Amino acid sequence: MKQFFVLFFVCLSLAATPAMAQAQKIAYVDLQKALNLSSAGKEAKEKIKAKVQEYDAE
């Protein structure tokens, strides 16, 4: 009888595990688009462009 209850609870816990699992969420971030559309990205591009021109002048 004791073995039956142990086996029952083991089976119950194994059956409940997938029910408690959550679906994975996967995200994709387009960094090029973010840099082109955000004000911080535009600012960074201008700073980089200025540095490149500074080094080209040397």
Secondary structure, DSSP 8 states (H G I E B T S, - for coil): -HHHHHHHHHHHHHHHHHHH----------HHHHHHHSHHHHHHHHHHHHHHHHHHH-
